Structures are given as C-alpha cells and as structure tokens.
Amino acid sequence: MENGNLLQPYVYIKRGYSTRNDKLCCDILIILKPFQTLEYPIDLNANKNGIYKYSQLNKYEEIIKSDHNRNNVLNSGCGDYVKELESLGYKILEESIVAKISIKP
C-alpha cells in the first residue's frame, strides 16, 4: 500500500506451482511430532507478483495474508507424499498468517 492506496507493480513477474517429487516434498514440508515446537523463518515476500517503485516521500505498508492448508499442499505437487503421510496418521496444519508491516524505502 502507498499512502493507504493499493500500489500496482512497475513490472509483473509470472509465477506458478512447480512439479515436485516425493524427495523434494520431504525436504520442503515441516513435520512436527506431538507437542513439538519449532522456530522457522518464513519468506513474507514469496507471493510478490512484480517489481515496485518506492518513493522516500510516501508511506508504505505491506499487508500479508498467507493461508496454509491441505489444498495448498496438494496443489504444490506433493499430493502423493501427503496422502502417504496421512495414511500413517499425520495431519496437515490448517492455519493462516495475517500481518500489516510498515516499509521504509
């Protein structure tokens, strides 16, 4: 957001889901044991669809909404791996992250 208004990208970037095999799915999915905690860095800029021009004179905010659920994992190309884990009793975390972050150019 720029001064409270939606900021359009200067240049758009095309993205999409990539094909993954079970080995890569194993590497990218986080599996926790019951009552286990984990600190893990997340990329809040992963869903950007363009390059933006910022001005020192304006106020900017990034509004982030990231949903994590079974459909997202299945669409990411890890369907077979997830179904195998579910057959062993594992469950997919259903949660979302919502944040508003000030940006200083």
One Martini backbone bead per residue (centre of mass of N, CA, C, O) as a GRO file, in nm:
protein
  105
    1MET     BB    1   0.099   0.035   0.020
    2GLU     BB    2   0.022   0.381  -0.076
    3ASN     BB    3  -0.112   0.596   0.117
    4GLY     BB    4  -0.360   0.367   0.138
    5ASN     BB    5  -0.296   0.251  -0.147
    6LEU     BB    6  -0.281   0.053  -0.405
    7LEU     BB    7   0.007  -0.097  -0.537
    8GLN     BB    8   0.145  -0.119  -0.843
    9PRO     BB    9   0.334  -0.272  -1.048
   10TYR     BB   10   0.595  -0.205  -1.266
   11VAL     BB   11   0.655  -0.523  -1.280
   12TYR     BB   12   0.574  -0.835  -1.385
   13ILE     BB   13   0.557  -1.172  -1.238
   14LYS     BB   14   0.571  -1.497  -1.319
   15ARG     BB   15   0.384  -1.767  -1.162
   16GLY     BB   16   0.397  -2.108  -1.013
   17TYR     BB   17   0.366  -2.429  -0.994
   18SER     BB   18   0.566  -2.694  -0.919
   19THR     BB   19   0.718  -2.982  -0.971
   20ARG     BB   20   0.719  -3.261  -0.739
   21ASN     BB   21   0.881  -3.480  -0.547
   22ASP     BB   22   0.909  -3.663  -0.264
   23LYS     BB   23   1.186  -3.552  -0.181
   24LEU     BB   24   1.114  -3.250  -0.195
   25CYS     BB   25   0.873  -3.265  -0.004
   26CYS     BB   26   1.039  -3.360   0.239
   27ASP     BB   27   1.218  -3.095   0.244
   28ILE     BB   28   0.966  -2.868   0.263
   29LEU     BB   29   0.826  -3.018   0.481
   30ILE     BB   30   0.693  -2.987   0.805
   31ILE     BB   31   0.755  -3.219   1.075
   32LEU     BB   32   0.569  -3.279   1.368
   33LYS     BB   33   0.552  -3.360   1.681
   34PRO     BB   34   0.397  -3.393   1.951
   35PHE     BB   35   0.454  -3.084   2.114
   36GLN     BB   36   0.626  -2.957   1.911
   37THR     BB   37   0.870  -2.707   1.850
   38LEU     BB   38   0.934  -2.430   1.606
   39GLU     BB   39   1.172  -2.235   1.447
   40TYR     BB   40   1.086  -2.049   1.139
   41PRO     BB   41   1.154  -1.913   0.853
   42ILE     BB   42   0.978  -1.671   0.655
   43ASP     BB   43   0.855  -1.569   0.337
   44LEU     BB   44   0.686  -1.260   0.286
   45ASN     BB   45   0.776  -1.236  -0.046
   46ALA     BB   46   0.666  -1.487  -0.224
   47ASN     BB   47   0.388  -1.336  -0.359
   48LYS     BB   48   0.512  -1.168  -0.558
   49ASN     BB   49   0.417  -0.999  -0.889
   50GLY     BB   50   0.653  -0.770  -0.865
   51ILE     BB   51   0.787  -0.452  -0.929
   52TYR     BB   52   0.863  -0.172  -0.723
   53LYS     BB   53   0.809   0.173  -0.668
   54TYR     BB   54   0.976   0.392  -0.448
   55SER     BB   55   0.926   0.664  -0.215
   56GLN     BB   56   1.036   0.876   0.034
   57LEU     BB   57   0.749   1.045   0.055
   58ASN     BB   58   0.610   0.780   0.123
   59LYS     BB   59   0.378   0.549   0.257
   60TYR     BB   60   0.429   0.201   0.357
   61GLU     BB   61   0.247  -0.117   0.322
   62GLU     BB   62   0.226  -0.459   0.420
   63ILE     BB   63  -0.012  -0.704   0.331
   64ILE     BB   64  -0.047  -1.021   0.493
   65LYS     BB   65  -0.170  -1.338   0.347
   66SER     BB   66  -0.133  -1.677   0.475
   67ASP     BB   67  -0.230  -1.990   0.367
   68HIS     BB   68  -0.250  -2.315   0.542
   69ASN     BB   69  -0.326  -2.623   0.370
   70ARG     BB   70  -0.414  -2.900   0.206
   71ASN     BB   71  -0.455  -2.772  -0.076
   72ASN     BB   72  -0.179  -2.638  -0.100
   73VAL     BB   73  -0.015  -2.900  -0.088
   74LEU     BB   74  -0.148  -3.045  -0.327
   75ASN     BB   75  -0.085  -2.806  -0.538
   76SER     BB   76   0.243  -2.836  -0.498
   77GLY     BB   77   0.297  -3.163  -0.571
   78CYS     BB   78   0.238  -3.347  -0.278
   79GLY     BB   79   0.002  -3.559  -0.275
   80ASP     BB   80   0.129  -3.843  -0.236
   81TYR     BB   81   0.289  -3.778   0.020
   82VAL     BB   82   0.050  -3.687   0.195
   83LYS     BB   83  -0.119  -3.948   0.176
   84GLU     BB   84   0.094  -4.121   0.312
   85LEU     BB   85   0.101  -3.968   0.582
   86GLU     BB   86  -0.205  -3.997   0.646
   87SER     BB   87  -0.194  -4.315   0.660
   88LEU     BB   88   0.002  -4.272   0.930
   89GLY     BB   89  -0.158  -4.011   1.094
   90TYR     BB   90  -0.118  -3.753   0.972
   91LYS     BB   91  -0.148  -3.391   0.982
   92ILE     BB   92  -0.267  -3.093   0.857
   93LEU     BB   93  -0.207  -2.773   0.882
   94GLU     BB   94  -0.444  -2.517   0.985
   95GLU     BB   95  -0.353  -2.188   0.873
   96SER     BB   96  -0.287  -1.829   0.935
   97ILE     BB   97  -0.132  -1.525   0.812
   98VAL     BB   98  -0.159  -1.192   0.955
   99ALA     BB   99  -0.019  -0.874   0.829
  100LYS     BB  100   0.118  -0.542   0.913
  101ILE     BB  101   0.383  -0.370   0.735
  102SER     BB  102   0.622  -0.145   0.748
  103ILE     BB  103   0.780   0.056   0.488
  104LYS     BB  104   1.121   0.164   0.415
  105PRO     BB  105   1.296   0.306   0.144
   0.00000   0.00000   0.00000
